[in-house]
Amino acid sequence: MKNNFKKAQGIVESVVAVGILMMVLTGAVLLISFGLSNRRTGFDRRKATELATLVTEEQVSISQSNPETFWNLENIETTTNSNFPGYSYTINFTENNDPGCDVGINDCALMVVNIGWSGKDTQNLKFERFFSR
């Protein structure tokens, strides 16, 4: 009789051990999967930030080298950059009438750069920059 209980206990221990092992393996697979997904999302956002920085620097350069053209504050519709495949951007300008800005002339503006890309889901980031003469 004691021998039968030992055999049954060994089977129960084996089933519990296999169950614990499966839970650990499932957890490890999920952890790796989420880690890779977050890494990809971080990479996409870093590329979008690089593109936004490049676009902003270009607009700062234009505002300094050709202010007459820049201060027309013409919005730029959806545009791409060949160095950033899969990413697009728009630039929207709004005249700013905050204190210190003259309402009669166009001397303060807020530039909003929207970066969009499609990964697992369509995503976008928004960057703002204030300009004054």
C-alpha positions as CSV (number, residue, x, y, z in Angstrom):
1,M,0.0,0.0,0.0
2,K,2.8,2.4,0.9
3,N,4.4,1.7,-2.5
4,N,1.2,2.8,-4.4
5,F,1.1,6.1,-2.5
6,K,4.7,6.8,-3.4
7,K,4.0,6.2,-7.0
8,A,1.0,8.4,-7.0
9,Q,2.9,11.1,-5.1
10,G,5.7,10.9,-7.7
11,I,3.2,11.4,-10.5
12,V,1.6,14.4,-8.7
13,E,5.0,16.0,-8.1
14,S,5.8,15.5,-11.8
15,V,2.6,17.1,-13.0
16,V,3.1,20.1,-10.6
17,A,6.8,20.5,-11.8
18,V,5.7,20.5,-15.4
19,G,3.0,23.1,-14.6
20,I,5.5,25.3,-12.9
21,L,8.0,24.9,-15.7
22,M,5.3,25.8,-18.3
23,M,4.4,29.0,-16.3
24,V,8.0,30.1,-16.2
25,L,8.5,29.5,-19.9
26,T,5.3,31.3,-20.8
27,G,6.4,34.3,-18.6
28,A,9.8,34.3,-20.3
29,V,8.3,34.3,-23.8
30,L,5.9,37.1,-22.9
31,L,8.7,39.2,-21.3
32,I,10.9,38.8,-24.4
33,S,8.0,39.6,-26.7
34,F,7.1,42.8,-24.8
35,G,10.7,43.8,-24.6
36,L,11.2,43.6,-28.4
37,S,7.9,45.5,-29.0
38,N,9.0,48.3,-26.6
39,R,12.4,48.4,-28.3
40,R,10.8,48.9,-31.7
41,T,8.5,51.6,-30.4
42,G,11.4,53.4,-28.8
43,F,13.4,53.2,-32.1
44,D,10.4,54.6,-34.0
45,R,10.1,57.5,-31.6
46,R,13.8,58.2,-31.7
47,K,13.7,58.4,-35.5
48,A,10.7,60.7,-35.3
49,T,12.5,63.0,-32.9
50,E,15.5,63.1,-35.2
51,L,13.3,64.1,-38.1
52,A,11.6,66.8,-36.0
53,T,14.9,68.2,-34.9
54,L,16.1,68.3,-38.5
55,V,12.9,70.0,-39.7
56,T,13.1,72.5,-36.8
57,E,16.7,73.3,-37.5
58,E,15.9,73.9,-41.2
59,Q,13.1,76.4,-40.2
60,V,15.4,78.2,-37.8
61,S,18.0,78.5,-40.5
62,I,15.4,79.9,-42.9
63,S,14.2,82.3,-40.3
64,Q,17.7,83.7,-40.0
65,S,18.8,83.6,-43.6
66,N,15.6,84.6,-45.3
67,P,13.3,86.2,-42.8
68,E,11.0,87.8,-45.3
69,T,10.0,84.4,-46.7
70,F,9.9,82.8,-43.3
71,W,7.6,85.4,-41.7
72,N,4.9,84.8,-44.4
73,L,4.2,81.8,-42.1
74,E,3.1,79.5,-44.8
75,N,2.1,76.0,-43.6
76,I,3.8,73.0,-45.1
77,E,1.5,70.2,-46.0
78,T,2.5,66.5,-45.7
79,T,6.1,66.1,-46.7
80,T,8.6,63.3,-46.6
81,N,12.4,63.1,-46.3
82,S,14.3,60.5,-48.2
83,N,16.6,59.8,-45.2
84,F,13.5,58.9,-43.1
85,P,11.5,56.3,-45.1
86,G,8.1,55.7,-43.7
87,Y,7.9,59.0,-41.9
88,S,6.1,62.2,-42.9
89,Y,5.7,65.6,-41.4
90,T,3.6,68.7,-41.6
91,I,4.4,72.2,-40.3
92,N,1.7,74.6,-39.1
93,F,2.4,78.2,-38.1
94,T,0.1,80.3,-35.9
95,E,0.7,84.0,-35.2
96,N,1.1,84.5,-31.5
97,N,-0.3,87.6,-29.7
98,D,1.0,86.9,-26.2
99,P,2.3,89.8,-24.1
100,G,5.5,91.2,-25.7
101,C,4.2,90.4,-29.2
102,D,2.8,93.2,-31.3
103,V,-0.7,92.5,-32.6
104,G,-0.3,94.9,-35.6
105,I,2.8,93.2,-37.1
106,N,3.7,89.6,-37.5
107,D,6.6,89.3,-35.0
108,C,5.8,86.2,-32.9
109,A,4.8,82.7,-34.2
110,L,4.4,79.2,-32.9
111,M,5.5,76.4,-35.2
112,V,4.0,73.0,-34.7
113,V,5.7,70.1,-36.4
114,N,3.6,66.9,-36.6
115,I,5.6,63.7,-37.4
116,G,3.6,60.7,-38.5
117,W,4.7,57.1,-39.2
118,S,3.1,53.7,-39.5
119,G,4.4,50.8,-37.4
120,K,2.3,48.3,-35.7
121,D,-0.3,51.2,-35.4
122,T,-0.3,54.6,-37.1
123,Q,1.5,56.9,-34.7
124,N,2.5,60.6,-34.5
125,L,4.4,63.0,-32.4
126,K,4.0,66.8,-32.0
127,F,6.8,69.2,-31.5
128,E,6.5,73.0,-30.9
129,R,8.9,75.9,-31.4
130,F,8.3,79.6,-30.6
131,F,9.8,82.2,-33.0
132,S,10.1,85.9,-32.5
133,R,11.8,88.7,-34.5
